[in-house]
Amino acid sequence: MTEPTPRLLPWSSPDGKPCYLAGDGTGFVSRTADDIEAKQLGYAAELIVDARTVLAGRCWTPGEIHLLAEDLTAALADVHRVAESRGARLAELSG
């Protein structure tokens, strides 16, 4: 039996490097990572609604658009990391 692929966690080290977890996915750190991923995905969904509202109004300042772009970029980076992590675990299960 091969060792499971380490899980990419939804946070980085203080110096910006990715953090990984080796284990069976049932421990405290795994549950914490699951909770954080759920919050990140929820925030991204809320931000989509906010972005659509702002853009539909067609009355924004450059500062508002800049802030929206920063928030959307951060949310997209989080969602990308979640997808990467979950995709790796799915590939392992189906392989």
ZADO-1210 file (C-alpha; in nm, 4 decimals, padded with zeros to 6 digits):
<atoms>
<atom x="00.0000" y="00.0000" z="00.0000" code="MET" pos="1"/>
<atom x="00.1362" y="00.3424" z="-00.0942" code="THR" pos="2"/>
<atom x="00.1386" y="00.6454" z="00.1303" code="GLU" pos="3"/>
<atom x="-00.1391" y="00.8968" z="00.0592" code="PRO" pos="4"/>
<atom x="-00.0412" y="01.2161" z="-00.1213" code="THR" pos="5"/>
<atom x="00.0037" y="01.5012" z="00.1281" code="PRO" pos="6"/>
<atom x="-00.2915" y="01.7399" z="00.1375" code="ARG" pos="7"/>
<atom x="-00.2359" y="02.1004" z="00.0327" code="LEU" pos="8"/>
<atom x="-00.3731" y="02.3068" z="00.3200" code="LEU" pos="9"/>
<atom x="-00.5740" y="02.6279" z="00.2728" code="PRO" pos="10"/>
<atom x="-00.3060" y="02.8437" z="00.4347" code="TRP" pos="11"/>
<atom x="00.0590" y="02.9247" z="00.3792" code="SER" pos="12"/>
<atom x="00.3608" y="02.9376" z="00.6078" code="SER" pos="13"/>
<atom x="00.4648" y="03.2786" z="00.7443" code="PRO" pos="14"/>
<atom x="00.7108" y="03.3114" z="00.4548" code="ASP" pos="15"/>
<atom x="00.4417" y="03.2326" z="00.1959" code="GLY" pos="16"/>
<atom x="00.5279" y="02.8695" z="00.1227" code="LYS" pos="17"/>
<atom x="00.2491" y="02.6119" z="00.0827" code="PRO" pos="18"/>
<atom x="00.1677" y="02.3916" z="00.3806" code="CYS" pos="19"/>
<atom x="00.0900" y="02.0225" z="00.3461" code="TYR" pos="20"/>
<atom x="-00.0544" y="01.7586" z="00.5757" code="LEU" pos="21"/>
<atom x="00.0237" y="01.3892" z="00.5659" code="ALA" pos="22"/>
<atom x="-00.2398" y="01.1696" z="00.7227" code="GLY" pos="23"/>
<atom x="-00.5665" y="00.9911" z="00.6741" code="ASP" pos="24"/>
<atom x="-00.7797" y="01.3068" z="00.6642" code="GLY" pos="25"/>
<atom x="-00.9648" y="01.2472" z="00.9898" code="THR" pos="26"/>
<atom x="-00.7643" y="01.4471" z="01.2427" code="GLY" pos="27"/>
<atom x="-00.7987" y="01.7934" z="01.3944" code="PHE" pos="28"/>
<atom x="-00.5868" y="01.9700" z="01.1307" code="VAL" pos="29"/>
<atom x="-00.7870" y="01.8069" z="00.8498" code="SER" pos="30"/>
<atom x="-01.1155" y="01.9169" z="01.0085" code="ARG" pos="31"/>
<atom x="-00.9791" y="02.2692" z="01.0573" code="THR" pos="32"/>
<atom x="-00.8695" y="02.2784" z="00.6925" code="ALA" pos="33"/>
<atom x="-01.2163" y="02.1586" z="00.5844" code="ASP" pos="34"/>
<atom x="-01.3784" y="02.4386" z="00.7881" code="ASP" pos="35"/>
<atom x="-01.1470" y="02.7044" z="00.6446" code="ILE" pos="36"/>
<atom x="-01.2049" y="02.5804" z="00.2882" code="GLU" pos="37"/>
<atom x="-01.5817" y="02.5965" z="00.3438" code="ALA" pos="38"/>
<atom x="-01.5508" y="02.9552" z="00.4689" code="LYS" pos="39"/>
<atom x="-01.3288" y="03.0514" z="00.1744" code="GLN" pos="40"/>
<atom x="-01.5772" y="02.9060" z="-00.0748" code="LEU" pos="41"/>
<atom x="-01.8666" y="03.0765" z="00.1045" code="GLY" pos="42"/>
<atom x="-01.6875" y="03.4119" z="00.0974" code="TYR" pos="43"/>
<atom x="-01.6188" y="03.3703" z="-00.2744" code="ALA" pos="44"/>
<atom x="-01.9889" y="03.3022" z="-00.3381" code="ALA" pos="45"/>
<atom x="-02.0872" y="03.6146" z="-00.1426" code="GLU" pos="46"/>
<atom x="-01.8285" y="03.8197" z="-00.3289" code="LEU" pos="47"/>
<atom x="-01.9718" y="03.7094" z="-00.6643" code="ILE" pos="48"/>
<atom x="-02.3108" y="03.8473" z="-00.5596" code="VAL" pos="49"/>
<atom x="-02.1512" y="04.1731" z="-00.4421" code="ASP" pos="50"/>
<atom x="-01.9492" y="04.2070" z="-00.7635" code="ALA" pos="51"/>
<atom x="-02.2557" y="04.1548" z="-00.9794" code="ARG" pos="52"/>
<atom x="-02.4431" y="04.4185" z="-00.7799" code="THR" pos="53"/>
<atom x="-02.1623" y="04.6718" z="-00.8097" code="VAL" pos="54"/>
<atom x="-02.1136" y="04.6074" z="-01.1805" code="LEU" pos="55"/>
<atom x="-02.4873" y="04.6151" z="-01.2557" code="ALA" pos="56"/>
<atom x="-02.5112" y="04.9608" z="-01.0978" code="GLY" pos="57"/>
<atom x="-02.2726" y="05.1027" z="-01.3577" code="ARG" pos="58"/>
<atom x="-02.1919" y="05.3814" z="-01.1130" code="CYS" pos="59"/>
<atom x="-01.8640" y="05.3136" z="-00.9379" code="TRP" pos="60"/>
<atom x="-01.5458" y="05.4960" z="-00.8578" code="THR" pos="61"/>
<atom x="-01.2019" y="05.3745" z="-00.9634" code="PRO" pos="62"/>
<atom x="-01.1315" y="05.3057" z="-00.5955" code="GLY" pos="63"/>
<atom x="-01.4377" y="05.0817" z="-00.5657" code="GLU" pos="64"/>
<atom x="-01.3388" y="04.8849" z="-00.8751" code="ILE" pos="65"/>
<atom x="-00.9825" y="04.8539" z="-00.7468" code="HIS" pos="66"/>
<atom x="-01.1018" y="04.7213" z="-00.4100" code="LEU" pos="67"/>
<atom x="-01.3412" y="04.4813" z="-00.5832" code="LEU" pos="68"/>
<atom x="-01.0583" y="04.3558" z="-00.8060" code="ALA" pos="69"/>
<atom x="-00.8336" y="04.3003" z="-00.5014" code="GLU" pos="70"/>
<atom x="-01.1077" y="04.1095" z="-00.3159" code="ASP" pos="71"/>
<atom x="-01.1947" y="03.9005" z="-00.6221" code="LEU" pos="72"/>
<atom x="-00.8271" y="03.8190" z="-00.6812" code="THR" pos="73"/>
<atom x="-00.7800" y="03.7048" z="-00.3209" code="ALA" pos="74"/>
<atom x="-01.0965" y="03.4937" z="-00.3344" code="ALA" pos="75"/>
<atom x="-00.9953" y="03.3430" z="-00.6689" code="LEU" pos="76"/>
<atom x="-00.6554" y="03.2477" z="-00.5259" code="ALA" pos="77"/>
<atom x="-00.8266" y="03.0758" z="-00.2310" code="ASP" pos="78"/>
<atom x="-01.0720" y="02.8905" z="-00.4552" code="VAL" pos="79"/>
<atom x="-00.7892" y="02.7838" z="-00.6855" code="HIS" pos="80"/>
<atom x="-00.5970" y="02.6408" z="-00.3884" code="ARG" pos="81"/>
<atom x="-00.9078" y="02.4523" z="-00.2679" code="VAL" pos="82"/>
<atom x="-00.9614" y="02.3107" z="-00.6177" code="ALA" pos="83"/>
<atom x="-00.5967" y="02.2088" z="-00.6441" code="GLU" pos="84"/>
<atom x="-00.6074" y="02.0366" z="-00.3051" code="SER" pos="85"/>
<atom x="-00.9360" y="01.8572" z="-00.3665" code="ARG" pos="86"/>
<atom x="-00.8374" y="01.7626" z="-00.7206" code="GLY" pos="87"/>
<atom x="-00.5212" y="01.5963" z="-00.5950" code="ALA" pos="88"/>
<atom x="-00.7179" y="01.3968" z="-00.3388" code="ARG" pos="89"/>
<atom x="-00.9797" y="01.2953" z="-00.5966" code="LEU" pos="90"/>
<atom x="-00.7111" y="01.1805" z="-00.8390" code="ALA" pos="91"/>
<atom x="-00.5648" y="00.9653" z="-00.5653" code="GLU" pos="92"/>
<atom x="-00.9028" y="00.8053" z="-00.4900" code="LEU" pos="93"/>
<atom x="-00.9781" y="00.7285" z="-00.8542" code="SER" pos="94"/>
<atom x="-00.6240" y="00.6151" z="-00.9367" code="GLY" pos="95"/>
</atoms>
